[in-house]
Amino acid sequence: MCQTSLEAEPVTEFFVDFVRKYGGVDFNNKSGWGISSDVLFGKYFNQWMIENNSGGMDKKLPATSSSLLNRLKRIEPDLKRIYSIVIEPQGVHRGKKWYRLYCKDLEMLNEGAEEEILEKQTSIEKDSNEEAGW
């Protein structure tokens, strides 16, 4: 059931990709604050959208940092169960909400990646078999 809810939420892939690339990085140098919600949305989420959604803005994707955070809060328990991704609110500093995103168990994160790859391969094979008339 957790996997189903994560698959239904389009931003799941962004958070998993983000933690794989930057998990545990303190984006504000030695401050210990992590990353602000504005930077997470403005720089990283928008870059991810450009890389993965070349057809333009999907109406299902969040359009503001607060809507991205609302989606994150909704799927946070499932991200923790399936991928071992932890989202720790670090408080408000200089008028911005700050978070630390990291993975507690890299094996779980990598297992999730392997399952995603197998699922995509199965889907591609099924599509090609249907096109071939099998």
N, C-alpha and C positions, 0 to 999 in steps of 0.2 A: 504494500500500500504506500509506503514511503517513496519507493522508486517511482510509482505512478504519479504521485503528486509532484515530484521533481521533474519528471518528463513533461508534465502539463504546464510547467512554469518556464517561459522562454529565457529568463535571466539565470537559470541554474547553470547553464553552460558557461556564462560569463564568470560567475563566482568560482566555479571549479577551475577554469583556465587561469583566472587571476591568482588563486592560491597556488596553483602549480608553478606559476612564473615568479610570484612575489611573496609567497607565504612567509610571514615572520619578519619582513623588512620593515624597518622603522622609516617611514617616508619623510619624517620631519627631523632627520639626522639624530642627534642625541637627546631630543626632547622627551622621548618615551611616549609620545602621544599617538603614534601609529599614522593613520591616514585620515584626512578629513572627508566627510561625505561629499563635499563639493568637488574635491580633487578626484575622488573615486569615480564620481559620475562624469565630471567635466573632461577629464583627461583619459582615464582608463576605459570607462564604459563606452564613451563616444568612439575611441580608437578601436575597441573591440567590434562595435557596430559597423564601422567602416570596413574592417577586415572580413567580417562574417555576414554582412547584410547589404551586399552591393546593390540590391534592388530598391533601396530607399528605406525610410523609417517604417518599421512594422508597427501597426497601431497597437499591438499587444505589448510592445516594449515601453518601459517608463520614459517619460519625457522630462523629468526633473529629478534632482538628487533625493528629494523627500519621497517621491514615488518609488525610486529604486530601493531606498531603505525600508519602505513599507513591505515591498516584495521580499526583501532579504529577511526581515523579521518573520514573515509568514512561512518561509521555507527553512529557516534556521534549524529547527529540530531535526528535520529530515536530512539536511546537509551534514549534521553532526552524526546521525546514525549511519548513513550510507557511506559518506566520504571522510568522516572524522574531521570535518572543517569546523573550526571554532571561530565565532565572531564575538569579540569582547568590546563592549562600549567602553571608551576611555574617558568619557565625560565631554563637557563643553569647554572649549578654550578659544578665546578671541572670537566668540560668536559663532563658532563652527562645532558641529558634532564630530567626534573623532572615534575611530574604531581600529582594532587590531584584528586582522584576518590571518589565520594560519591553520595548519593541519597538525593534529596530534599524532596521527599514525599514517606515515607515508605509504605503508603497504595497503591500507584501505583506499587511499586516494588512487594509487596505481591499479588496484583491483577494479575500482570503478571505471577507470580508463579502459582497461582490457575488456570489460563487459560492454562498454559503449562501442568499442571497435567491432567486437563480435556481432553486436546487434545491428550495426550499420552494414557489415558485410552480409549478414543474413538477409537484410532488407534489400540490398542491391541484387543479391542472387535471386531472391524471390521476384523482383521486378523484371530481371532479365529472363527468367524462366517464363513469366507471364507473357512477355513480349514475344518469346519464341513459340508460344502456344502450348507449353507443357503444363 
